[in-house]
Amino acid sequence: RQLCLLLNAENIFHSMADILLREEDLKFASTMVHTLNTILLTSSELFQLRNQLKDLKTQESRNLFCCLYRSWCHNPVTTVSLCFLTQNYKHAYDLIQKFGDLEVTVDFLTEVDKLVQLIECPIFTYLRLQLLDVKNNPYLIKALYGLLMLLPQSSAFQLLSHRLQCVPNPELMQTA
């Protein structure tokens, strides 16, 4: 966080992602990616970087996404959160479908739990508002249901279940 205040945040994340791509200790790389992802999603210092990634309108932002994505793949849950941040909901859904092939450990479920908690934070307000547009965001809804199905009956399960119960019926949302 401090480096991002003193130097260019985009350059720091780009450099860290490049370094982690070459890391041979995969457990360490996964932990570092998780830590960097948490900083990216929660630090007020990185507001501009999150906004840049949210839109992916410029070649620079797309290059940053691709760089981060390659490193974020060291950790499946952080990869999904990056897809949520960048509004790549279909890809997030596709990744979640692959989670059934992974070994589901307590650490994995804890990370999914933390992702659900993050979805309820101000950083993902735009994502929650996009749930109102059922017709144009079916993969967002499917991805969130996929996360719900991964979770055991827990507080995170209840939180996400309640959020998904708030998704409107598409027939009721028609304006014509």
N, C-alpha and C positions, 0 to 999 in steps of 0.2 A: 504494500500500500504506500509506504513511504517513497519507494523508488518511483512509483507512478505519479506522486506529487512533484518530485524533483525532475524527472525525465519524461519523455513521451510514453504514455501508457501503452499505446499501440506497439511501439518498438519493443518495449519490455515483454509484452505478452507474445509477440512474434518471436523474439529471441528465445524466450523460455520454451515455447512450443518446439522450436527447431532443436534445441538442446535435448529435450525429452524424447524426441524422435530417435535419437542416437543412443538413448539410455538402454543398457543391457539388463539392468535389474528391473524387471517388469513390475514387481510389487512396489518398488520405490517410485517408478514412473506413474503408476496408478494413484498412489498417495499424493504425489505432487500435482497431478492433473486435478484430482479432487480438491486440493487446497487452492489451486489457482482458480478453479471454477467457482468455489465459494467466495473468493475475493472478488472475482468478476461480477458475480450476481448480487453481492451484498454491500460492497464498498461505495460510498457516496463519491469518492474520488474517481470512480470509473463510470459515472453516469454517461459521459460523452461516448466512451467506448461501447457501452451497451447500446446506446442509440444508433451508433454507426453499424453495429452488428444486427440490430433489429430490422433495419430496412434493406440492407445489402443492395443499395441502388448504385453505388460506385464500384468501379473495378478494384479500388483499394480495399473497400470493405469486403468484397467477395474474396479477394486474395487472403485477407486476414482470416475470414471464416474457414477457408480451405486449409490454411496453415494450422489453425487451432483444431479443426476437426481431426486432422491426421494424428495429432498428439492426444486429443481428448478420447480417441478410440482405445486408449489404454484402460479406460474406465467406462463401462457401458452406461451407467446412470448419468454420468456427466455428459456423455455424448448426447443422450436424450435431452438433457437440460439445455445444451447448446442449440439443439434443434428447436426446442420450444422458444428460446430467446430469439432465434433468427426466423421464427415463424415457418419452419420447414416441417409442418405437421404430418405430412404423409410419410416423410422419412422417419420421423419419430415413431409413428405407428408401426412402420415396417421393422424398425429396430426392436420395439417392444415385443413384436411377434416372435422375434428371434430369441428373446429372453427365456422362452420355454426350453431352449436347448442348452442353456447355461446351468451351471451348478448354483442353485439358490442357497446362499449361505446367510447367516445372521448379519454379517457385514453388508451384504448386498441388500437385504431387506431394510437395514438401517439407512442405507443411502436412498432407497426408494422413499422411505418415510420422510427423510429430510427434504427430498425433492417435492413431495406433497406439501410440506410445510412452506417451502419457498413459493410454491404456486399461490399460496394464500397471502404472500407478502406484496407490498406496493410495487415491487419490480415487475411482477406479472399481472398488473391490473389490466393491461391491454389484452392479455391472453384470456382473462376471465370475461372481459367484455365481448370478446369474439365468440364466446359461447352463445351469445344472443343471436348470432348470425348462423343458425344451424345449417342452413342450406349451403353456405359457402365455406364452412369449416367442419365438414364431416370427419376428417381425419384427426382433427384436434379432439373431438369428442371420443372417437374410437381410441386414440392414444391414451386419453385419461381413463377410459373404461379398462383399457389394457393394464394400466398401472393399478387400478382398483383390483383387478383380478389377481394380480401378483401378491398383493398385500394380505397378510393374515388379518383376522378380525381384530383390529387395534384402533387406537385413537386416530391414526392417519387414515385408516380405512373408513372410519365414520366421517371424518372431515371431508374426504374426497367424495364419498357416497352422497353426503348432504349437498356438496357443490353440484354434483351431477344431477341431483333431483331438481335443482333450480334451472336446468337447461329447459328452455321452452319447447313446447310441442310445435313442430314446424307448421302444422296446419293452422294453428292459432296465430302464427306470426305473419301470415300472408296479408298483404295490404290491398291486394286487388280484389 
